[in-house]
Structures are given as C-alpha cells and as structure tokens.
Amino acid sequence: MAPTRPRGILRPGAGAARFDHERRAPAPELASIVEHYWSVRWDLDEPYVSEVLAHPSVHFSIERSREHEEGDARVRGVVLGRFSRTLEGRGEVFGIKLRPGAFAPFVTYPVSRITGRAIPLREVLGDDAETLRARVLATDDLDARAAIADEVLLRHRPEPDPQVDAVGRAIELVQREREILRVEHMAARLATTPRTLQRLFDRYVGVSPKWVIQRYRLHEATDRLAAGEAQDWARLAFDLGYFDQSHFIRDFKALIGTTPAEYAARCAADRR
C-alpha cells in the first residue's frame, strides 16, 4: 500500500465514518508516472457530501454508482476550487493518480485544456479504456485492480520527458520549503524565470505555479486543524510561511468556505 495518508480530504473524521479509502502503489516501472492507485467505496442510507482540495494531478477514474451502473471511465483534470461530490446509496471509484506533469506526454495539447473538466478515458487510452473499465469492475480485489492498471498503463507508457522531471522538482520544492509563497521565490530557487514557470505549468500541470503554492499551504493547514494540532492562528500562519495572519485567514475562507476556527470546531465535533 502507498505509505502516506490521504491529504486534501476535508473533515476526514466525518468522511471516515461514511466511506472506505485505500491506496496501492504502482509497478516500479510506472513510479515516475503514477503516484498511486486509490479506491473509495460507500454504502449509505443517507446522502453525504464529500469535499476535497484537489492536488495538481490529473486522475484516471472508473466509477460505478447509481448514476453509472455499468461503470464510467474518465480522465479528470485538476479541480481549481473545492471538489464537492454527493455520495448516495452504494458506489465505488477506482482511481489512478498521475504525478503532477505526467499526463502531458499522453496528449498533444496543454493540460490546462482539461482543467476543471472530465473527458472520456478512451480519448487517451483508446480501446484499452474499455478493457480497463471492464476488467477493473469484474473484481473487487484492490490488489488485482492495481495489477490490471499496471498492465494497461505499461502498454501506453510515454517516452521519458525531461520537462516532467522539471515539474517534479518544482513541486517537491514547494512541498519542502514553506517559505516559498511567491512564484518569484520559486523561480529563483530553480534558477529560472516566473514566465518560464508559467508556461511550463500551463502545458504540463494545468494550473499556475501560484495555485500550486497556495494549495499545498492550505493542505497543511486543513490537516493540522483536522488533527486538532493548531489553535494559535498567528502561529499557524507563520509556520505555513504567511507573514500576515489576516492573509492566511482570507485565503483559507475563500477556498474552504469557513474560517480556520470554524473548520477546527467542525473537525473536533467529527472526532467525538
């Protein structure tokens, strides 16, 4: 199983009581392309609204639910705001999370073209999209599903692209160094220019470098608040690289829809 816990699921305590989330690692030959495989299953008496702060990754997904009883295979671009989904009845999604930038070699157009959109998986994998859908839905075993995905993706693995590696270095830098809050800081650390980064991210990631910086800062904030680790908003803002507490609270509320204090209180109630 992929070693790290999910990041970006809002109010994870509430979600854990309503759906099962698991991960698996890809074959070593796919590790430069696929971050992990994931599975979400639910069986609910009442509808539940699940909300996620998306990562800067494109996903391949296969869903079986009330809306898609025979299964639906899609490529899902990066979601800019909160991704909200109402889960009803019984359903499941098997997903393939690509590494940031790794979708670009599969297509001839900028990844920004599908940002906030979903397209049929057959547009990328051709007839193998149906093969993947049918074989994944024919088994409930997640290890078997991961092996099937490995087999299909190995047939479509693009040639190595050095720009994907460049994106990976930029993403790792933002994740590692909290003080990077501006694209200019990011460009200086990578010995490039903001304009070059903007073009690279538009073509390969689908969102701007500024979006990525803010998203990772807010991922850490929601994680710490959900775990009950942060009560001092000024200290939390400083730890995340903000020099102004009001700037942090404004960014948080614009995306999450509540203040940090309100979000922390809801997560605390979920844990009880």
Order of alpha helices (4+ residues) and beta strands (2+ residues): alpha-beta-beta-beta-beta-beta-beta-beta-beta-alpha-alpha-alpha-alpha-alpha-alpha-alpha-alpha-alpha-alpha
